[in-house]
Amino acid sequence: MVKPSSALVFLIFTLILQTVDRYVLKPRLFGNSLGVSGLWILIGIVVGGNMFGVVGILLAIPAVAIIDFIYGNYLLPKLEKHRK
């Protein structure tokens, strides 16, 4: 290694880029395409990853989308009907 400082700058840049991609861009993109809030996507990924590891991360986004669909299309109308 001729310039270790360049390697350190590259490492820091890569870590920042991956963090922004993982916690800002992906939840926003998946949230917009699925119609689910980016915050719920982020929470699902964190909870799924902590509970089930890599498999939990892979299944978190579809699980959050299904839960949001059920909540919005079935549970809320029944609660509003019950309220009246």
N, C-alpha and C positions, 0 to 999 in steps of 0.2 A: 504494500500500500504506500503510494507516494504521498498522498494527502489524506491523513485520517480525518481531518476536519470536514472534508467533502463527504466522506462516508457518514459522518455523524449528522450533517445537514440533511443528507438523503434519507437517513433513517428517521429523523424527526419529521421530515416532510411526509414520508410514507405513513407513519403512525397517525399524523393529523388527518391526512386524506382518507385513510381507512375508517377512522372514527367518525368523520363527517359523513362519509358514505353510509356507514352502518346505522348511525343513529339519527340522521337527518334526511338524507335523500331517499333511501329505500322505504322507510315508513311512509313518507309523503307520496312517493310514486305508487306503491302498492295500495295505499289508502285511496288515492284518486281513481285508480283503475277499478277497485272493488267497491267503491262507495262507502268505505269505512274510514273513520277518523285515523289520521296518522298516529295520534297518541295511543289509540287502542292497539294498533299494529305493533308499536314499540313495546307497550306493556305485555302483549301476547308473546313477543319474541323473547323478552327478558324472562318472563315467568316460564315459558316453555323450555327455554335453554337451561334455566336453573333446575327445573324438575326432571327433565328427560334428556338433557344434553343436546347433541346434534339432531337427533330425531325430533325432539321437542321444538327446536328452531324451525325445522322443515315443515312441521305440521301446525305451527302456531298461526300462520297467516290464514290458511283455510279455516282453521277452527274459530278464529276471531270473526271472520266473515260470516260463517254459519251462525254463530251466536248472535251477531248483530242483526242478521236477517230474521232469525226467529224472534228476537226481542222486538224489532220494529214492525213485523208483519203479523205476529200472533199474540204476543203478550200485551203490547200497548193497546191494541183495539179491545181486547178482553177487559183490561183494567179500566179503560174509558167507558165501556159498556156497563161494567159493574158499578162504576161511580155514579151513573145516572139512575 
